[in-house]
Amino acid sequence: MYVCICNAITSRQLDAAIEGGAATLEQLQMDLGVAMGCGCCAEGVQQHLADALAARQAAPVPVAVAGLPTAGVTDPGAFTLTGRQSAAGVDGCSL
């Protein structure tokens, strides 16, 4: 869907720029040229940005552990590491 008619910017383009690191309206303006024409879309773009950033904050971050399988794992919490803690770190780790 078009969010900026003046510069033909779509919501997909906004999402891609946000995923690429844009976190402010000014960054989106520099990256895409959004809200640089008449400015009517600025409020909607700011709301889209806020929603996208909030969703990113709420999304769980997957954590990969070396040696553990990742493909097809539906419950990463099912894996636990055990071992002894020493001054050098954890040794004797097993699954």
N, C-alpha and C positions, 0 to 999 in steps of 0.2 A: 504494500500500500504506500502511496506517496505521502510523505509527511511535509515536504517542502516543494511546493508547486513551482516556485520561481527558479529553483535549481535542479528540479527533477530528482530529488533525493528520496529514496525509499526507506522503509523501516528496516529492511534487510541490510541496507548499506549502513544505517545507524548501528545496528547490532554488530556488524563486522568491525566497525571502527571502535566500538566499546570493547569488544573482545580483544581488539588490538591494543588496548590501553587507554583510549580516550576516557577521561573521567570528569570533564567539565564541558559546558556549552562552548566555551572559547576553543577548546581542543577540537570539538566537532566542527566548529566553524572553520578552523584552520585546515583540518583534514578533508572535509567534504564541501565546505561552502554553504552549509545549511544555515538558515536564518540570517542570511547576509543580504537578502533582497528586501522585500517589504517588511519582514520581521513578524508576520502574522503567525508563523509556525513556532516561534521561539518558546512559548509556554508549553506547547505540546511536546516539543523536542526535550525540554528540560524534564518534563514528567516521564517521558520514555526513558531518558537517561537515569533518573532516580529509580524507576522501577527495575531497570536492568541491573543497576549496581546493588540494589537491595536483594534481588534474586541471586546475584553472585555471592553476596555475603551469607545468605541463608543456605546455599547449596553445600552439601558435604564435600570435603576435599579428599579424593582418594589418596591413600598412602601406599606406596609400593615398598615391600621389604625384599631385599636381595635374596634370591633363592626360593621365594614363595611363588606358586603359580598364580597368575592373574586372570588368564582366560577362563571364562565360565564360572568364576567365583561369584556367587550371589550373596554370600554372607562373610565378608572379610573378618568379622569378629569371631568367626569360628576357629581362627588360627591363633594360637598363643605360643609365645616363646618362653622357654624355661632355661635356667642356667644359674651359675653362681656369679655374684658380683664380686669383683676384686678391684684392686687399685688400678689395674690395667684395663678394666672394662668387664664385660660379660664373657665368660668362657664356658665351654661345654654346652652351648645352646643346642636345643633340639626342638622339634615340632611336636 
